[in-house]
């Protein structure tokens, strides 16, 4: 509750140190095995690290109070040199009052301000990790729906920071027809979360009851009071799916069309079909378009609608884009099973995942096991490889025509490994013999 009571002033400080969005880049395979940003290496003694940093940090705060900025600059530099964990940085930050934080950011010389901003960025990462905890999210949702007006808005602020991690519980409340206040407040929180909940809301849009579909359409097109949020184009595939599905009731389809009209400037009559939009988005994922992900302190999550609720599956960064390309290809085919244009991309996206798993396994197996590459990492890669082999062994049923198109695509993209996979399968298909698993799922 101490943290919650200070959030109004901390919000002003947070706006001054908003993180920079880093565009996704293709990393080498050794780097892909380790998600250093999301899972920083813990110190050998977390409490000792905190005690070592506490003295210099308190001295820094005192020097800033005394306007002794030369000394303060060296003291905060010393704290940063200790390489404090995000959790310890958060604990240290909570030793300062909100007014102290804002005064340092507003009044200190540039060098002190920049170093302190670096420290606050680490602390903010710690807060976001703290907010990912499901127990914490449950507490905030309870405060959101049961608290008074001020408590509600404090909960909204924290849930907005939690972003996509809060989406399942908020959508659950949005579906609660017995509690109108819970529904309304959940909608406010989801609107305020903005882009970070677009993909989970798009998934809920495809599976939720019609009345909830209408409410999600409204959330996706409306900004919270006093805040302008640009509607997110990533919602278009799901919205167009609803809008063109005659099995969905007319009122829901009309709400989807209203939201599309806000997001898309082109006349609705000129928009491509849902399956074509899914195909276009799958292409973007296949080529790792960074605009498709909110990368600041966020895990790579693939969303699904299971048992009438949102389900999240966290995947490694190296797998995210290709798995999403596969998912969107399959959703295009779910909308229109006869949409053959997407099948070569589906083949390539699956083989690209498989080839990546093979390459990473090769790196892991020739690298001594340590705290960065563990037996658990290797086991996970082997499980991923086995799952993909099962999928690959079903792909030849798509036919030689689509494998040939996939081969042409792989050659155009200079993806030699995928081209070899496709070529081998085409040889098997052309021979008229039964396709053996070993002939399909093998390293080129």
C-alpha positions, 0 to 999 in steps of 0.5 A: 500500500505504501507504493500505491499511495505514492503513485500519483507523484511517481507518475510524473517521474515515470513520464520523464524516464519512459523507456526507449523502444528498441527495434527487434533485430536478428541476433546470432544463435548464441545470443538467442539462447539467453534472454538477458533483458527479460531474465537478468542474471541474479546476484549470488546474494541478493540481500547482500547486494541491496545492503552494499548499494543502500549506503551509497544510494542514501548518500546520493539522496542526501547530496542531492538534498544538499545541492552537492551535485558533484558528489551526488554524480559520483555516488549514483555512478557507484550505485550503477557500477554495482550492477544492481538487479531490477528488484533491488533497484526497485527497493532502493527507489522506494527509499526515496520520496516521490518529491525527491525523485521529481526534484532530482529530475527537475533540478540536478545537472545533466550528468546527474540527471542522466545517471539517475534516469539510468537507475530509474529505468532499472527500477522500472524494469523491476516494477514491471517484473513485480507487476507480472506476478499473478497474485499481484494482478489479482489484488489490483483487479480486486481493488479496481472493481471493489475500491472507491474512485481514487483506489480504482484509478490507482489500480488502473495506473498499475494495471496499465503498466502490467499491460498484457499480463493483466488482460486475462483477468480484465477480460474475465471481469468484462464477461461478468454479466452479473456485475455491471460495475466490474464490467465498466471498470474492466473496460476502462482499464483495458482502454487505458492499457492501449496497444499492449492488450490489442493482441489478447483482445483480438483473440478474445474477439474471436471467441467471446460471446456476442455481447462481449464481442461488441464491448471489445469492439468499443474498447478497441476504437475508443480512447479513455477520457483525456487521453488520445490513443491511436487505434491499433491496426493489429486488431484488423484481422480479427475485426474483419473476421467478425464483420464478414462472418454471417454466423455472428449477429448483425449488431456485433458485425456492425460494431466491428465495422464501426471500429474498422472505420476508425482504424482504417482510412480506406473505404470499408468496401475496398478492404481486403477479406479477413483471410487476405489481411491475415496473410499480409500480417503473417508475411510481416511476422515471417519477416520480423516486422518490429511494429507488430510487437510492444517490446518494452519489458514485455515477454513474447506471448502467443494468445489463444482462446481456450475454455471460454477464457484467454490463455497465454503461452510465453515463447522465446524471442527467436520463436515468436515471429515465426510461430505467429506467422504460422498462427496467422496462416492457420487463421486465414485457412480457418476463415477460408479453407480454400484460400490456397495462397497462404499455404506456401507461407505456412510451409516456410514458417514451419520449416523456418522454426524447425531449422532454427531449433536445429541450429540452436540445438547444435550451438547448445550441444557444443557449448559447455553447460553453465548458468546461461545455457542449461540442461533445461534450455536443451530439453526445451529445444528438443521438445520444440524440435519433436513437436515441429517434426510431428507437424512437418510430417503432416505437411506433404498432404498440402500437395506438391504444388504448394511445396513447389511454391514454398521452394520458390519463396525460399529461394527468393528469400535466400533461405537455403535450408528451407529450400533444401527441405522443400526440395527433398519433400518434392523428390519424395512426392514425385517418386510416388513412394510413401513419405517416411518421417526421416525423409521429411524432418531432417537437417539439410 
